[in-house]
Every structure is written in C-alpha cells, then in structure tokens.
Amino acid sequence: MAMVTVEGLSKIYNIAVKDSGLFGTLKHFWHRQYREIAAVKDISFAIASGEMVGFLGPNGAGKTTTLKMLTGLIHPSSGNVQVAGHIPFRRDAGFLQKITLVMGQKQQLIWDLPALDSLRMNAAVYDIPDKIFKHRVGELTEMLSLEGKLSQPMRKLSLGERMKAELLAALLHQPQVLFLDEPTLGLDVNAQASVREFLREYNQRYQATILLTSHYMADITALCKRVLLIHQGGLIYDGSLDGLHNNFAPYREVRVELAQPIGDRNDLQKYGQILNIDGQAVCFLVPRENLTKAVSQILAELEILDLSVNEPAIEEVIGSVFRAGTVH
C-alpha cells in the first residue's frame, strides 16, 4: 500500500524581472515583467507504508520545495499528491494528525522554557489525553536518552539534546508519515549516530513511513535502502543504493602494496588506470568487467604485500550523477 503518491508534481514561481538603474525601476513600476522558474518539474514517485527513503540533491535542487508540497505548506502548480489518503494542501485535521515535518535548521520548542512545557502545549494542540501524553513522553524520552533533560530550559541543552527534543515534540502525536529535512544538520558524529539509531528503532517499532533529506551520506546509507535523486527540479533516479553503485560506478579501485620499490610507472599501466602512487602503494582504477582478470594478473606478475578491492564511495557516485545531470 502506498502511503505517499506523487504524480506529475510541479511548482512554478513567477519572478519579477527588473533592469538596473532609475529607468529600470520606473519601467518596472509601470510595466512589470516576469519570468518563470521551475523549482520542481513533473516528478512522480510512490512510497510504501513503513518504507524509509532518502531524498537527495544539491542545494537548490528542489528537495525542500517538494517536502513543503507534500506537507501542504505550498500549493503545487500542477500534478497530484496524496499522503496517507489525504490531499496535503487542504490541511485538514485528519491529515495533520498523520504527518510531521522536522527541519534541522528550524526549531519549534520555546528557547527559554523547559522542553516539557512546550510538549504540554503540543499535547493540547493535538488533543492528546494526559495519560497518553505521559506514556508517550516517557517512551520517547527513553528511546532518545533524554532522561533528566526535559525539565531544563532549551537554551541549557546541547545542540544534540535540542535536536532530540525537537524530534520528541514532532512525534508526540505519533504520526504515520515523517518528513525529515536535514535532521542531523550541525550535529557531531556521536549525536548523528544517536539520532540515526533512534529513527531506525522508531521505524521498526511503529512502521512509520519516512522521507529523509540529508547532506550527510552516513544518514542515508545507515537508514535507507532506496533513494530519490533530484537535480534542477527533476527526478533523475529512483532506486536502490546498490543499484546506484552497480549502474553508475562501472569501475573498482584496486589498491596494491608492493614488496619492492616501484620502477617504471609505465610497466604498471597494463593492470589498470593509475589513480595515485604513494611510496610502494599503487591505486588502480579497473573496469568492473575486467576486475577478475586484472587481480589475477597482478597476483601472478607482481610481488605484493597487500591487495584490496573497493567500490568508489557512494558520495563520489552520487556526485558524478549530479555533475552529469542525468542518468542513462
């Protein structure tokens, strides 16, 4: 069952165009001209109930605009959207009870108040009975390791603790669909890992559907088997992370540590393209279809101390897709 369905979704903005100088200002005052900018262009995808999907793209690609249309904050220019059986831009109460939007650079909890006071206000907004409120706060506090922190003013908490408190507030009404926009932005490595572990546990416990954007690839690789890539407003890939590697990384890196000093560099080029040489260590770039032959040849012809074969980092693969601007 699809929890999120998007068909031909687009968002077009009309931007005023004005020439510089006084004449340009007067002309703009009397005769305004506009040009269209497509923030999102005709994208379609579906997300199943309980699925965790990474939503990736460079800055300005249209990720946040898409999330805002999926949560009903922005009316689409064209296309159809359904989230949990609702049309988002209608913003009816039933829809708002089923979704949440967390933006890493925005906060909803009041800076000078203890988090618990803000949570009580959220409970009143969502009409959550006191018994259920206490149970959910206790459960989420344990899952997020926030014991003893909710009674302190938000300004006294660390950045990681504030982010966890924001997550708690966003999940207090137990939404079915989570839209997370950079939820680990600015956090240190340990705090990022803690938030990722919480999201994994929350997804497993409640079968929540999660659409996650992040500039930290560790978030995506740890949580999402499927990714959507958006570039210049258009969806250019919808598939698995493994599929990205298989389809768009046709080379493997073969690293060899030689037992003897390297002689003529040209003698090594028959094994593959040389990426770099560091002392007696050589890194080759070898086409995937030639990998077995190249490794066998290296083992047979060279005296080596160590050999390893690695896939290119997923960041490099995705970066190459974005630089190309399309997939084949």
Stockholm file with secondary structure:
# STOCKHOLM 1.0

chainA/1-328         MAMVTVEGLSKIYNIAVKDSGLFGTLKHFWHRQYREIAAVKDISFAIASGEMVGFLGPNGAGKTTTLKMLTGLIHPSSGNVQVAGHIPFRRDAGFLQKITLVMGQKQQLIWDLPALDSLRMNAAVYDIPDKIFKHRVGELTEMLSLEGKLSQPMRKLSLGERMKAELLAALLHQPQVLFLDEPTLGLDVNAQASVREFLREYNQRYQATILLTSHYMADITALCKRVLLIHQGGLIYDGSLDGLHNNFAPYREVRVELAQPIGDRNDLQKYGQILNIDGQAVCFLVPRENLTKAVSQILAELEILDLSVNEPAIEEVIGSVFRAGTVH
#=GR chainA/1-328 SS CEEEEEEEEEEEEEEEECCSHHHHHHHHHHSCEEEEEEEEEEEEEEEETTCEEEEECCTTSSHHHHHHHHTTSSCCSEEEEEETTBCGGGCCHHHHHHEEEEETTCCCSCTTSBHHHHHHHHHHHTTCCHHHHHHHHHHHHHHHTCTTTTTSBGGGSCHHHHHHHHHHHHHTTCCSEEEEESTTTTCCHHHHHHHHHHHHHHHHHHCCEEEEECSCHHHHHHHCSEEEEEETTEEEEEEEHHHHHHHHCCEEEEEEEESSCCCCGGGGGGGSEEEEEETTEEEEEEEGGGHHHHHHHHHHHSCEEEEEEECCCHHHHHHHHHHHTSCC
#=GC SS_cons         CEEEEEEEEEEEEEEEECCSHHHHHHHHHHSCEEEEEEEEEEEEEEEETTCEEEEECCTTSSHHHHHHHHTTSSCCSEEEEEETTBCGGGCCHHHHHHEEEEETTCCCSCTTSBHHHHHHHHHHHTTCCHHHHHHHHHHHHHHHTCTTTTTSBGGGSCHHHHHHHHHHHHHTTCCSEEEEESTTTTCCHHHHHHHHHHHHHHHHHHCCEEEEECSCHHHHHHHCSEEEEEETTEEEEEEEHHHHHHHHCCEEEEEEEESSCCCCGGGGGGGSEEEEEETTEEEEEEEGGGHHHHHHHHHHHSCEEEEEEECCCHHHHHHHHHHHTSCC
//
